[in-house]
């Protein structure tokens, strides 16, 4: 015998009852999508720098934000799109701060000293940046090559070095004939190595590279190395 049909007004659904509406998005997602996007990028920065592109999980990133996995894909397309956004963000962050510093009104030697010191400090204070660049080198710069943003930021960084260098040549304190990108390379190489190889170097030679006294000494050494490289009178002992 078939079960009796519910009387009109009963709470039991009938085949024609429409499905319940989907849950409403949180106010944060609706009102401030850019804040959500930045929150995702910050969390993803830590995940990618710790686990690499292959090891990072979008599920884990979503669990540490206020956003769903679906929303992450909506913003960035896929995991590789999110990884590229993270790369662009870490480059944009350092170049943005650097662009606000006044190098043009200081004497060339002092301006170069400030530039080198700033970049050394940035690398030391932002290990995630160094790890992400290392990971991108493992991928042979495959994702970085796709980014016009990073290329423009990097070209601007070299141009800042070039302006300081040209003023130094005109003032007679820097020797002529150096490519600005070579100065940029030297600054980056020493500042980067101090972070990328910190653990292995410290373990092999018993020198804790991130100890305050060692950081101060290495910072001074990097500044002096660059100033001696560009100095017209290489016998000078530039202030550090």
Secondary structure, 3 states (H helix, E strand, C coil): CCCCCCCCCCCCCCCCCCCCCCCCCCHHHHHCHHHHHHHHHHHHHHHHHHHHHHHCCHHHHHHCCCCCHHHHHHHHCCHHHHHHHHHHHHHHHHHHHHHCCCCCCCCHHHHHHHHHHHHHHHHHHCHHHHHHHHHHHHCCCCCHHHCHHHHHHHHHHHHHHHHHHHHHHHHCCECCCCCHHHHHHHHHHHHHHHHHCHHHHHHHHCCCCCCHHHHHHHHHHHHHHHHHHHECCCCCCCCC
